[in-house]
Amino acid sequence: MVDQARARRLAKRISSIVATAIEYEVKDPRLRFVTVTDAKVTGDLREATVYYTVMGETLDAEPDYEGAAAGLEKAKGVLRSKVGAGTGVKFTPTLAFVLDRVPDAARQMEELLARARAADDEVAKVAATARHAGEADPYKAERDADE
């Protein structure tokens, strides 16, 4: 029987341990801008997937995704031993690191929404000064004739 609540608790603990170890204990300069965003553990608690994102050194600098992936792969053994010591489970799960694209997708979505808002503002400006084609009341002549 798979205990999903236990798997979620273990995943949360693993993400905390890995994030702390990357920040304070692993001295690889490629991991300076790595942030752990989430972790998932299989139901049998044997495999853990750690999701991470990489920030650029400056706002307009491109993040070094390949360097971060190589640094995490190199530090995988140390991180797994930290997870084993910090969780106290019988079998320490193997770690797999996956780049989390959610922040990039959110940024792209925000840009699309900003463009849509700008287009809406343009339409509102045009609509404010727009007039109907033809006369304001095209049926006026027929009403006058009926009276």
PADREN-319958 format. One line per field, with one value per residue: residue number from 1; residue in one letter; chain; z, x, y of N, C-alpha, C in turn. Coordinates in nm, 3 decimals. Each point is the difference from the previous one (the first is absolute). Example, Ala and Ser with C-alpha at 12.3 -4.5 7.8 and 13.67 -1.06 7.14 Angstrom:
<pts>
nr 1, 2
rest A, S
kette A, A
n.zz 0.780, -0.072
n.xx 1.319, -0.035
n.yy -0.569, 0.105
ca.zz 0.000, 0.006
ca.xx -0.089, 0.082
ca.yy 0.119, 0.119
c.zz 0.000, 0.073
c.xx 0.090, -0.077
c.yy 0.120, 0.109
</pts>
This chain:
<pts>
nr 1, 2, 3, 4, 5, 6, 7, 8, 9, 10, 11, 12, 13, 14, 15, 16, 17, 18, 19, 20, 21, 22, 23, 24, 25, 26, 27, 28, 29, 30, 31, 32, 33, 34, 35, 36, 37, 38, 39, 40, 41, 42, 43, 44, 45, 46, 47, 48, 49, 50, 51, 52, 53, 54, 55, 56, 57, 58, 59, 60, 61, 62, 63, 64, 65, 66, 67, 68, 69, 70, 71, 72, 73, 74, 75, 76, 77, 78, 79, 80, 81, 82, 83, 84, 85, 86, 87, 88, 89, 90, 91, 92, 93, 94, 95, 96, 97, 98, 99, 100, 101, 102, 103, 104, 105, 106, 107, 108, 109, 110, 111, 112, 113, 114, 115, 116, 117, 118, 119, 120, 121, 122, 123, 124, 125, 126, 127, 128, 129, 130, 131, 132, 133, 134, 135, 136, 137, 138, 139, 140, 141, 142, 143, 144, 145, 146, 147
rest M, V, D, Q, A, R, A, R, R, L, A, K, R, I, S, S, I, V, A, T, A, I, E, Y, E, V, K, D, P, R, L, R, F, V, T, V, T, D, A, K, V, T, G, D, L, R, E, A, T, V, Y, Y, T, V, M, G, E, T, L, D, A, E, P, D, Y, E, G, A, A, A, G, L, E, K, A, K, G, V, L, R, S, K, V, G, A, G, T, G, V, K, F, T, P, T, L, A, F, V, L, D, R, V, P, D, A, A, R, Q, M, E, E, L, L, A, R, A, R, A, A, D, D, E, V, A, K, V, A, A, T, A, R, H, A, G, E, A, D, P, Y, K, A, E, R, D, A, D, E
kette A, A, A, A, A, A, A, A, A, A, A, A, A, A, A, A, A, A, A, A, A, A, A, A, A, A, A, A, A, A, A, A, A, A, A, A, A, A, A, A, A, A, A, A, A, A, A, A, A, A, A, A, A, A, A, A, A, A, A, A, A, A, A, A, A, A, A, A, A, A, A, A, A, A, A, A, A, A, A, A, A, A, A, A, A, A, A, A, A, A, A, A, A, A, A, A, A, A, A, A, A, A, A, A, A, A, A, A, A, A, A, A, A, A, A, A, A, A, A, A, A, A, A, A, A, A, A, A, A, A, A, A, A, A, A, A, A, A, A, A, A, A, A, A, A, A, A
n.zz 0.000, -0.087, 0.082, -0.071, 0.117, 0.024, -0.122, 0.022, 0.121, -0.051, -0.100, 0.088, 0.077, -0.107, -0.044, 0.125, 0.013, -0.121, 0.021, 0.122, -0.046, -0.100, 0.087, 0.096, -0.057, -0.112, -0.024, -0.081, -0.066, -0.069, 0.131, -0.021, -0.122, 0.056, -0.031, 0.107, -0.096, -0.021, 0.059, -0.069, 0.075, -0.054, -0.026, -0.061, -0.012, -0.120, -0.064, -0.003, -0.048, -0.013, 0.006, -0.094, 0.033, -0.105, 0.084, -0.078, -0.026, -0.114, -0.002, -0.073, 0.096, -0.095, 0.068, 0.077, -0.086, -0.097, 0.043, 0.019, -0.117, -0.054, 0.062, -0.033, -0.122, 0.009, 0.050, -0.093, 0.007, 0.006, -0.095, -0.065, 0.034, -0.037, -0.108, -0.014, 0.030, -0.085, -0.071, 0.011, -0.131, -0.011, -0.110, -0.020, -0.037, -0.122, -0.036, -0.059, -0.073, 0.005, -0.110, 0.090, -0.099, 0.115, 0.060, -0.094, 0.022, 0.128, -0.021, -0.080, 0.092, 0.091, -0.084, -0.019, 0.131, 0.013, -0.098, 0.061, 0.116, -0.060, -0.057, 0.119, 0.049, -0.102, 0.018, 0.129, -0.036, -0.088, 0.092, 0.075, -0.109, 0.004, -0.124, 0.009, -0.081, -0.089, 0.004, 0.101, -0.063, -0.061, 0.101, 0.016, -0.122, 0.029, 0.116, -0.058, -0.091, 0.103, 0.051
n.xx 0.084, -0.032, 0.084, -0.094, -0.062, 0.046, -0.036, -0.112, -0.012, 0.033, -0.083, -0.085, 0.025, -0.009, -0.103, -0.040, 0.028, -0.048, -0.103, -0.008, 0.012, -0.079, -0.077, 0.011, -0.020, -0.068, 0.129, -0.088, 0.084, -0.016, -0.004, 0.072, -0.049, 0.022, -0.128, -0.018, -0.083, 0.031, -0.063, 0.017, -0.070, 0.052, -0.105, 0.099, 0.010, 0.015, -0.079, 0.085, -0.092, 0.111, -0.093, 0.072, 0.033, 0.044, 0.048, -0.010, 0.129, -0.047, -0.080, 0.099, 0.061, 0.040, -0.087, 0.092, -0.092, 0.089, 0.055, -0.123, -0.040, 0.115, -0.018, -0.127, 0.034, 0.095, -0.090, -0.049, 0.119, 0.059, -0.080, 0.022, 0.128, -0.010, -0.066, 0.089, 0.095, -0.062, -0.025, 0.103, -0.022, -0.059, -0.062, 0.119, -0.095, 0.000, 0.091, -0.100, 0.076, -0.109, 0.038, -0.040, -0.086, -0.059, 0.112, 0.063, -0.083, 0.016, 0.130, -0.001, -0.074, 0.082, 0.098, -0.060, -0.020, 0.124, 0.034, -0.075, 0.052, 0.117, -0.031, -0.044, 0.109, 0.066, -0.068, 0.024, 0.125, 0.004, -0.052, 0.085, 0.071, -0.046, -0.047, -0.131, 0.000, -0.012, -0.129, -0.016, -0.112, 0.036, -0.078, 0.067, 0.044, 0.007, 0.049, 0.074, 0.018, 0.016, 0.051
n.yy -0.118, 0.092, 0.058, 0.064, 0.002, -0.121, -0.035, 0.069, -0.053, -0.118, 0.025, 0.048, -0.103, -0.080, 0.072, -0.002, -0.128, -0.027, 0.081, -0.045, -0.123, 0.032, 0.061, -0.092, -0.116, 0.002, -0.009, -0.052, 0.082, -0.113, -0.027, 0.111, -0.013, -0.118, -0.009, -0.072, -0.042, -0.128, -0.099, -0.110, -0.083, -0.109, -0.073, -0.069, 0.132, -0.055, 0.085, 0.099, 0.082, 0.070, 0.094, 0.060, 0.122, 0.068, 0.088, 0.106, 0.027, 0.049, 0.105, 0.052, -0.068, -0.081, -0.073, -0.055, -0.046, -0.003, 0.112, 0.049, -0.051, 0.044, 0.115, -0.006, -0.036, 0.091, 0.081, -0.079, -0.056, 0.118, 0.046, -0.114, 0.011, 0.129, -0.040, -0.098, 0.088, 0.080, -0.109, -0.081, -0.005, -0.118, 0.040, 0.054, 0.084, -0.052, 0.088, 0.062, 0.077, 0.077, 0.064, 0.088, -0.017, -0.022, 0.044, -0.073, -0.102, 0.025, 0.016, -0.106, -0.060, 0.052, -0.034, -0.118, -0.006, 0.043, -0.085, -0.092, 0.040, 0.003, -0.116, -0.038, 0.057, -0.056, -0.111, 0.017, 0.035, -0.097, -0.080, 0.068, 0.000, -0.121, 0.003, -0.009, -0.101, 0.094, 0.013, 0.084, 0.038, -0.112, -0.023, 0.109, -0.016, -0.126, 0.035, 0.091, -0.094, -0.084, 0.104
ca.zz 0.000, -0.015, 0.089, -0.072, 0.097, 0.041, -0.116, -0.008, 0.110, -0.030, -0.111, 0.056, 0.080, -0.093, -0.066, 0.100, 0.026, -0.119, -0.013, 0.103, -0.032, -0.115, 0.041, 0.104, 0.014, -0.128, -0.035, -0.146, -0.044, -0.100, 0.070, 0.075, -0.034, -0.010, 0.102, -0.001, -0.001, 0.040, -0.004, -0.005, 0.038, -0.044, 0.108, 0.078, 0.066, -0.049, -0.094, 0.022, -0.107, 0.056, -0.103, 0.033, -0.099, 0.004, -0.025, -0.059, 0.093, -0.007, -0.058, -0.144, -0.031, -0.022, 0.100, -0.048, 0.027, -0.017, 0.113, 0.120, -0.012, 0.024, 0.143, 0.078, -0.027, 0.073, 0.144, 0.029, 0.106, 0.127, 0.033, 0.041, 0.136, 0.090, 0.009, 0.083, 0.139, 0.048, 0.000, 0.088, -0.058, -0.014, -0.129, -0.049, -0.140, -0.100, -0.037, -0.139, -0.006, -0.121, -0.010, 0.010, -0.099, 0.041, 0.004, -0.137, -0.058, 0.066, -0.055, -0.136, 0.013, 0.040, -0.119, -0.088, 0.060, -0.016, -0.139, -0.016, 0.064, -0.087, -0.114, 0.050, 0.016, -0.135, -0.044, 0.079, -0.052, -0.129, 0.024, 0.066, -0.102, -0.115, -0.025, -0.076, -0.144, -0.039, 0.094, 0.136, 0.007, -0.139, -0.016, 0.030, -0.112, -0.004, 0.110, -0.035, -0.104, 0.060, 0.086
ca.xx -0.084, 0.077, -0.043, 0.030, 0.030, 0.139, 0.084, 0.001, 0.082, 0.140, 0.041, 0.020, 0.123, 0.112, 0.025, 0.060, 0.137, 0.081, 0.017, 0.094, 0.133, 0.052, 0.031, 0.100, 0.101, 0.064, 0.079, 0.015, -0.046, -0.107, -0.129, -0.031, -0.130, -0.098, -0.104, -0.085, -0.139, -0.095, 0.051, -0.102, 0.052, -0.087, -0.078, 0.081, 0.102, 0.131, 0.053, -0.044, 0.030, 0.015, -0.014, 0.078, 0.008, 0.128, -0.012, 0.119, 0.077, -0.066, -0.134, 0.003, 0.093, -0.063, 0.045, 0.085, -0.074, 0.087, 0.091, -0.075, -0.030, 0.125, 0.032, -0.091, 0.036, 0.123, -0.029, -0.112, 0.036, 0.004, -0.137, -0.074, 0.042, -0.065, -0.141, -0.006, 0.024, -0.104, -0.137, -0.009, -0.077, 0.076, 0.068, 0.011, -0.042, 0.092, -0.040, 0.005, -0.021, -0.071, -0.015, -0.140, -0.026, -0.119, 0.024, 0.012, -0.134, -0.074, 0.052, -0.053, -0.143, -0.012, 0.027, -0.117, -0.108, 0.034, -0.031, -0.146, -0.048, 0.037, -0.091, -0.131, 0.007, -0.008, -0.138, -0.080, 0.028, -0.068, -0.144, -0.041, -0.020, -0.068, -0.140, -0.070, -0.003, -0.133, -0.063, -0.011, -0.124, -0.035, -0.144, -0.067, -0.084, -0.120, -0.087, -0.061, -0.100, -0.112, -0.076
ca.yy 0.118, 0.122, 0.108, 0.124, 0.106, -0.020, 0.037, 0.147, 0.051, -0.030, 0.087, 0.134, -0.006, -0.014, 0.128, 0.087, -0.045, 0.026, 0.146, 0.043, -0.053, 0.076, 0.136, 0.014, -0.103, -0.032, 0.119, 0.009, 0.132, -0.012, -0.015, 0.123, 0.058, -0.109, 0.002, -0.119, 0.045, -0.105, -0.137, -0.105, -0.131, -0.109, -0.061, -0.094, 0.082, -0.040, 0.098, 0.138, 0.095, 0.134, 0.102, 0.119, 0.106, 0.070, 0.144, 0.061, 0.083, 0.130, -0.013, -0.024, -0.110, -0.131, -0.097, -0.110, -0.123, -0.117, -0.002, -0.040, -0.144, -0.073, 0.014, -0.085, -0.140, -0.027, 0.004, -0.091, -0.094, 0.074, 0.039, -0.120, -0.036, 0.097, -0.038, -0.120, 0.037, 0.092, -0.054, -0.116, -0.110, -0.123, 0.005, 0.138, 0.002, 0.054, 0.135, 0.043, 0.144, 0.043, 0.145, 0.042, 0.105, 0.077, 0.145, 0.052, 0.001, 0.108, 0.125, 0.011, 0.028, 0.141, 0.082, -0.010, 0.077, 0.142, 0.035, 0.001, 0.124, 0.111, -0.005, 0.044, 0.145, 0.057, -0.012, 0.094, 0.134, 0.013, -0.002, 0.124, 0.104, -0.060, 0.036, -0.101, 0.021, 0.049, 0.093, -0.049, -0.076, -0.024, -0.023, 0.126, 0.041, -0.085, 0.039, 0.129, -0.023, -0.070, 0.090
c.zz 0.000, 0.090, -0.064, 0.096, 0.045, -0.113, -0.014, 0.111, -0.026, -0.112, 0.050, 0.080, -0.090, -0.066, 0.097, 0.024, -0.119, -0.016, 0.101, -0.031, -0.118, 0.045, 0.093, -0.005, -0.129, -0.051, -0.150, -0.047, -0.106, 0.064, 0.078, -0.025, -0.018, 0.117, -0.014, 0.010, 0.051, 0.000, -0.002, 0.033, -0.048, 0.122, 0.085, 0.070, -0.044, -0.092, 0.029, -0.120, 0.062, -0.115, 0.045, -0.112, 0.019, -0.034, -0.063, 0.103, 0.005, -0.067, -0.148, -0.040, -0.014, 0.105, -0.064, 0.038, -0.007, 0.118, 0.129, -0.002, 0.028, 0.148, 0.087, -0.021, 0.078, 0.151, 0.041, 0.115, 0.137, 0.044, 0.046, 0.141, 0.102, 0.018, 0.089, 0.147, 0.056, 0.008, 0.092, -0.054, -0.021, -0.128, -0.047, -0.148, -0.093, -0.044, -0.150, -0.002, -0.135, 0.004, -0.004, -0.093, 0.037, 0.010, -0.139, -0.066, 0.062, -0.054, -0.141, 0.002, 0.039, -0.118, -0.096, 0.055, -0.013, -0.143, -0.025, 0.064, -0.088, -0.122, 0.042, 0.019, -0.134, -0.051, 0.076, -0.048, -0.131, 0.021, 0.062, -0.103, -0.121, -0.009, -0.081, -0.149, -0.037, 0.103, 0.137, 0.018, -0.142, -0.023, 0.024, -0.112, -0.007, 0.113, -0.031, -0.103, 0.059, 0.081, -0.074
c.xx 0.089, -0.059, 0.041, 0.036, 0.146, 0.095, 0.008, 0.085, 0.148, 0.051, 0.027, 0.130, 0.123, 0.030, 0.066, 0.147, 0.091, 0.025, 0.101, 0.142, 0.061, 0.044, 0.121, 0.115, 0.073, 0.069, 0.023, -0.053, -0.110, -0.137, -0.039, -0.141, -0.108, -0.097, -0.086, -0.145, -0.097, 0.072, -0.120, 0.068, -0.098, -0.068, 0.079, 0.118, 0.142, 0.065, -0.059, 0.043, -0.001, -0.006, 0.073, -0.011, 0.132, -0.027, 0.130, 0.072, -0.055, -0.134, 0.002, 0.097, -0.078, 0.053, 0.082, -0.066, 0.092, 0.098, -0.068, -0.031, 0.124, 0.039, -0.089, 0.033, 0.126, -0.027, -0.108, 0.030, 0.001, -0.141, -0.082, 0.040, -0.059, -0.147, -0.016, 0.017, -0.113, -0.139, -0.016, -0.085, 0.093, 0.084, 0.002, -0.037, 0.110, -0.054, 0.015, -0.035, -0.060, -0.015, -0.148, -0.022, -0.121, 0.029, 0.013, -0.137, -0.084, 0.044, -0.055, -0.149, -0.023, 0.026, -0.118, -0.118, 0.025, -0.028, -0.150, -0.060, 0.030, -0.093, -0.140, -0.003, -0.008, -0.144, -0.088, 0.022, -0.073, -0.151, -0.049, -0.028, -0.077, -0.144, -0.063, 0.007, -0.142, -0.054, -0.013, -0.124, -0.049, -0.150, -0.081, -0.095, -0.127, -0.096, -0.069, -0.109, -0.124, -0.088, -0.092
c.yy 0.124, 0.108, 0.133, 0.114, -0.010, 0.041, 0.152, 0.062, -0.023, 0.090, 0.142, 0.006, -0.008, 0.133, 0.099, -0.037, 0.033, 0.150, 0.052, -0.046, 0.076, 0.139, 0.008, -0.101, -0.037, 0.125, 0.013, 0.136, -0.005, -0.006, 0.125, 0.051, -0.107, 0.010, -0.126, 0.047, -0.105, -0.134, -0.094, -0.133, -0.105, -0.063, -0.097, 0.067, -0.035, 0.103, 0.137, 0.084, 0.138, 0.099, 0.125, 0.102, 0.073, 0.146, 0.050, 0.086, 0.142, -0.019, -0.031, -0.109, -0.130, -0.098, -0.112, -0.133, -0.123, -0.011, -0.044, -0.149, -0.083, 0.006, -0.088, -0.148, -0.038, -0.009, -0.100, -0.095, 0.067, 0.037, -0.121, -0.043, 0.098, -0.033, -0.123, 0.032, 0.085, -0.058, -0.120, -0.113, -0.120, 0.001, 0.145, 0.002, 0.052, 0.136, 0.021, 0.148, 0.038, 0.151, 0.036, 0.118, 0.086, 0.150, 0.062, 0.008, 0.112, 0.136, 0.023, 0.032, 0.145, 0.093, -0.002, 0.080, 0.150, 0.045, 0.007, 0.125, 0.122, 0.004, 0.045, 0.151, 0.071, -0.002, 0.099, 0.144, 0.023, 0.007, 0.131, 0.110, -0.051, 0.049, -0.112, 0.033, 0.044, 0.095, -0.064, -0.085, -0.025, -0.018, 0.127, 0.041, -0.083, 0.037, 0.132, -0.019, -0.067, 0.095, 0.084
</pts>
